[in-house]
Amino acid sequence: ASASKWISAMVVFDVIRRGQLSLDSTTGQVLGWTGPNADINLRQLLSFTSGLDADAACTRNPLTTLAACVNTISGSAAVADAGTRYDYGSTHLHVAARMAEVATGRTWDQLFDEVLRQPLQLSSSVRYYTFPMQSTGMLNPLIAGGLRVSVDEYAKLLGLEYHRGLLGAVTVGTTALFDAQAIEPYPSVVIGNTPVGALGYTYRYGLSAWLECATPATGCTRLSSPGAFGFTPWVDRQNGYYAILAMEVGGLTGGVVRFSVDLEQAIEPLIVDALTP
């Protein structure tokens, strides 16, 4: 589920590196949207501050396409002006992914293959689906939560994240983009839906990643992207490591997320102690 968000941002970052998009690219410029939603930019989509309804129903429909779903979203009523309200949800990255598709002339699966699957030598089974647990719905992949991947292969992706897009011979995005990811772009936003906040944590959000520090407006060195079934990856650049709590538990989603995030917080200082000479 939401551990996919981090990976999706990396794909978009690489489209920016190629010069085919920028964080300031708007839905009007790239997708031809008109009206109030036409001024939403990629930075706002990646930071979940687009003002759009955060959970458009079509993002969970395997019988439609990504393009058709985003076309439906284009005419939807906004809940806030772009850049003024944060709401966690799937809509923002769906639109960002469609912008990447249109800008490159590639499908999302083709982009993922070019940017990450082939360079990191991931299995051909590592893909995005509408319903990843059932491996169903490739026409309308859930960009914010649909990646199906093993723990070992996610570790390769996380290593690339930790090293800001530079890992061996693989280059994804730019250092500047990964630095921007670690900073909350709109510190004064109204906070709407925040699942980590519901658990009692005050963490804010950067570009498709939770910022686990007290200074999000100026940047954080620890970032995370916990998912609905307990799969919880994080990086700690200050202390020099990255880690994954790997589990897949259905049913009591809220309880699982609370357990995994609390466990991450409990384990983190133990890891730091173990790494300290």
ROKE-857491 format. One line per 5 residues: for each residue z, y, x of C-alpha. Coordinates in steps of 0.001 Angstrom, whole numbers, plus 524288, in hexadecimal, padded with zeros to 5 digits. Last residue first. Example, Ala and Ser with C-alpha at 12.3 -4.5 7.8 and 13.67 -1.06 7.14 Angstrom:
81BE4 7FBDC 83566 ~ 81E78 7EE6C 8300C .
// end
This chain:
84686 80BDC 878D8 ~ 844A9 80FA9 86A7C ~ 83B10 806B1 863A1 ~ 845A6 7FE72 85D37 ~ 84CD8 80A97 8589A .
84058 81004 852BE ~ 83DED 80319 84BC4 ~ 84BBD 80334 8465B ~ 849F6 8114F 84202 ~ 83DD4 80D5D 83A14 .
84345 800FF 833E5 ~ 84BDD 807A8 829BB ~ 84190 81198 825AC ~ 83732 806F3 824AF ~ 84096 7FEAC 81CA3 .
842AD 809EF 81324 ~ 833EC 80B38 811D6 ~ 83245 7FC93 80FAD ~ 83D65 7FB13 805DE ~ 839E2 8073A 7FE1F .
82BBF 802E1 7FDA8 ~ 82FA9 7F55A 7F905 ~ 838C5 7FA95 7EE93 ~ 82E60 80387 7E927 ~ 82453 7F896 7E90F .
82C8B 7EE80 7E1F6 ~ 8214F 7E51D 7DFB4 ~ 81998 7E1F0 7EBE6 ~ 81E90 7E066 7F9C5 ~ 8158B 7E0F2 80558 .
81CB9 7E2E6 81210 ~ 81A0B 7E863 81F74 ~ 82327 7F26A 8255E ~ 819CD 7F865 82F21 ~ 81CA2 7FF83 83BCE .
81820 80A06 8452A ~ 81E3B 80DD3 85224 ~ 82080 818AE 85BEB ~ 82CFB 81FAC 8583E ~ 82679 82CA6 85569 .
81A33 82642 85009 ~ 82159 81ED3 84575 ~ 8174A 81811 83CE7 ~ 819A2 81197 82FC7 ~ 814FB 80621 827B0 .
81B87 80138 81B32 ~ 81657 7F5EB 812FD ~ 8205B 7F550 807EC ~ 81768 7F24C 7FC74 ~ 81500 8007F 7F8B0 .
81186 80517 80655 ~ 81844 80D02 810D3 ~ 81033 816C8 818C6 ~ 81802 81C4A 82413 ~ 818C0 82763 82DDF .
8221C 82A4E 838EE ~ 81E50 834FF 84288 ~ 81F23 83FEE 83899 ~ 818E1 84D52 837B2 ~ 81B4B 85BCD 835AB .
81C18 85BE1 826D6 ~ 8218F 84E05 826F4 ~ 82DEC 85203 82E5E ~ 838DF 84904 82988 ~ 831CB 83C82 82D37 .
82B18 830CE 8272D ~ 81DE6 83659 82378 ~ 8177A 82D57 81992 ~ 808FF 82B4D 81BF4 ~ 7FC27 82E80 81524 .
7FA84 83BBC 81BC8 ~ 80887 8407F 81C32 ~ 81308 83D76 81222 ~ 82157 84131 8110B ~ 82D6F 838F5 8136A .
8399A 83C44 80B90 ~ 83E05 82E4D 80927 ~ 845C5 82A9F 7FCFC ~ 83D88 81F3A 7F830 ~ 836B2 82818 7EE6C .
832EF 8309F 7F9F4 ~ 82BCB 82501 7FFBB ~ 8245A 8239B 7F2F3 ~ 820AC 83216 7F26A ~ 81A5F 836C2 7E5C2 .
81B38 84592 7E4C7 ~ 81F8A 84DD5 7F03C ~ 81BAE 85C20 7EEB8 ~ 8147F 86035 7FAF0 ~ 81A7F 86994 804E5 .
81828 86125 810E7 ~ 80961 86035 80ECB ~ 8036C 8596C 81AA4 ~ 80EF9 85062 81D9C ~ 80CDB 84D04 82BE3 .
80AF4 83F5D 831B3 ~ 7FD04 83E24 82CAF ~ 7F975 84A91 833F7 ~ 7FCBB 843D1 840D8 ~ 7F44C 8385D 83CC3 .
7E952 841DB 839C4 ~ 7EAE1 848EC 846BB ~ 7EA6E 83C10 84E29 ~ 7DD33 8397A 84823 ~ 7D7D7 82F6F 83EA7 .
7D620 8216F 84341 ~ 7D35E 81D69 85149 ~ 7D37B 80F27 8557F ~ 7D160 80B91 863CC ~ 7DFD4 8096F 8662D .
7E736 80FA9 85AED ~ 7E50B 81E15 857FF ~ 7E6E3 821F9 849C0 ~ 7F3F4 828B1 84B26 ~ 7FA1B 81DCC 85361 .
8037D 81A11 84870 ~ 7F86C 819B3 83E96 ~ 7F050 810AC 8472F ~ 7FC27 807EC 848E3 ~ 7FDCF 807EB 83A2D .
7F001 802E5 83859 ~ 7F243 7F813 8422E ~ 7FF47 7F4DD 83B8C ~ 7F7F8 7F40A 82EA5 ~ 7F07D 7E8BF 834AB .
7FCE0 7E171 8382D ~ 802D3 7E3FB 82AC9 ~ 7F6F2 7DEF5 82386 ~ 7EE29 7E7F6 81BA6 ~ 7EA98 7EB01 80D86 .
7E8D2 7F9A5 80BB7 ~ 7E999 7FE3D 7FD9A ~ 7F454 80870 7FD3C ~ 7EF94 81668 7FE8C ~ 7E119 81334 7FF9E .
7E145 80A3E 7F3D2 ~ 7D3B2 8048B 7F55B ~ 7CA59 806EE 7EA02 ~ 7BEA4 7FE34 7EC98 ~ 7C71E 7F47D 7F425 .
7CF13 7F07D 7E84A ~ 7D71C 7E431 7EA14 ~ 7DDE0 7DE3E 7F5DC ~ 7E8E4 7D9F9 7EC90 ~ 7F3CB 7E03D 7F47D .
7EA59 7EB2F 7F7F8 ~ 7E7B3 7EFC9 7EA0E ~ 7DDB5 7FABF 7EAF8 ~ 7D9DC 7F514 7F80F ~ 7D94A 7F9D0 80631 .
7D582 7F075 810FB ~ 7DA6D 7E824 81C41 ~ 7D35D 7DB42 81995 ~ 7C935 7DE37 8240F ~ 7D441 7DC85 82DD7 .
7D78E 7E810 8366D ~ 7D0BF 7EA31 84356 ~ 7D70C 7F789 8456F ~ 7C9D1 7FE3C 846E8 ~ 7C3D3 7F5F4 83BF2 .
7CE1E 7F7CB 8316E ~ 7D1F5 805BC 834D7 ~ 7C7B7 81079 83439 ~ 7BB3E 808FB 8315D ~ 7C120 7FEDD 82818 .
7C994 808D7 8211D ~ 7BD94 8115D 81F65 ~ 7B58B 80616 81A17 ~ 7C079 8026F 810B6 ~ 7C171 81086 80C0A .
7B2E0 810E3 8096B ~ 7AA85 818A5 812D4 ~ 7A1FA 824C0 81104 ~ 7AACD 82BF4 81A7B ~ 7AEF6 83811 812E6 .
7ADDD 8311C 805D0 ~ 7B674 825C9 809FB ~ 7C075 82E84 810AA ~ 7C162 83714 80480 ~ 7C32A 82AB3 7FC87 .
7CE60 826DA 8055F ~ 7D4F0 8340B 8037D ~ 7D3A6 832BC 7F4B4 ~ 7DA19 82568 7F4AF ~ 7E417 82A89 7FE5A .
7E8D4 834DB 7F4BE ~ 7E8E2 82C2C 7E8B2 ~ 7F210 821AA 7EDC1 ~ 7FF6F 827EA 7EC4C ~ 80A3F 83029 7F213 .
80ADD 83DAE 7EC0A ~ 80CB6 84A13 7F413 ~ 80AA6 8574B 7ED81 ~ 8054B 86477 7F1FB ~ 7F9BE 86134 7FACF .
7EFFE 85FC4 7EFBE ~ 7F461 8665F 7E339 ~ 7FC2D 85D62 7DA83 ~ 7FABB 8525B 7D08C ~ 7EBEE 8527B 7D147 .
7E3DA 84ED9 7C56D ~ 7D9D5 84446 7C7EF ~ 7CB7B 8475D 7C9EF ~ 7CA93 842C3 7D7F7 ~ 7D308 836D2 7D54A .
7C816 83092 7CD78 ~ 7BE96 832A3 7D8B3 ~ 7C8D7 82CB5 7E19C ~ 7C8FD 82067 7D95B ~ 7BA33 81F9E 7D8E5 .
7B911 820BE 7E7AE ~ 7C3C5 816C3 7EA4E ~ 7BD15 80D62 7E114 ~ 7C134 807D7 7D3E9 ~ 7C52F 7FA27 7CFCB .
7D097 7F91E 7D957 ~ 7D82F 803C7 7D20E ~ 7E4AB 807D5 7D91E ~ 7DF8A 814D9 7DE53 ~ 7DA3C 8172F 7D098 .
7E7CB 81A09 7CB55 ~ 7E936 8269C 7D321 ~ 7F66A 82696 7D9D8 ~ 7F90F 8339F 7E08F ~ 7F409 83C7A 7D5CF .
7ED57 84669 7DE89 ~ 7F4C2 85186 7E511 ~ 7EE8F 84E39 7F223 ~ 7FBCA 84DB1 7F8F6 ~ 7FB67 83F63 7FCAC .
7FAE1 842AA 80B49 ~ 7EDB7 83C0D 80D4C ~ 7E820 84280 8012D ~ 7ED56 84FDA 804E2 ~ 7E790 84EE1 81292 .
7DAAF 84A4C 80C9F ~ 7D91A 85681 8047C ~ 7DA5F 85951 7F603 ~ 7D1D3 86515 7F2C1 ~ 7C904 85DEF 7E912 .
7D46F 859F2 7E06D ~ 7D498 8671A 7D95F ~ 7C65F 86638 7D4F3 ~ 7BB8E 85EB3 7DBAA ~ 7BB1F 85251 7E3A3 .
7AF0A 85068 7EC11 ~ 7B50D 8455D 7F3C8 ~ 7B4D7 84B38 80174 ~ 7B54F 859F6 7FFA4 ~ 7BC43 859EA 7F28F .
7C5E9 84F89 7F6CF ~ 7C982 85832 8022D ~ 7C87F 856AA 810EE ~ 7D3FE 85DA0 8177B ~ 7D93D 85174 81E32 .
7CBA4 84FE0 823C2 ~ 7C073 846C2 8205F ~ 7B439 84168 826F5 ~ 7B814 84621 8347E ~ 7B958 8387A 83A13 .
7C7D7 83ADF 83C5F ~ 7C925 83E3E 82DE7 ~ 7C357 8310F 82A1E ~ 7CD05 82B41 833B0 ~ 7D873 831C6 82D0A .
7D3D6 82C3F 82003 ~ 7D4D2 81E69 8256D ~ 7E21E 8217C 82B48 ~ 7E6DA 826C3 81E3F ~ 7E35C 819E7 817BD .
7EB9F 812A7 821A4 ~ 7F7A3 81AD5 81ECF ~ 7F5C0 8194A 81030 ~ 7F4AF 80A72 810EC ~ 8035A 8094B 81383 .
8038E 80D72 80548 ~ 80000 80000 80000 .
// end
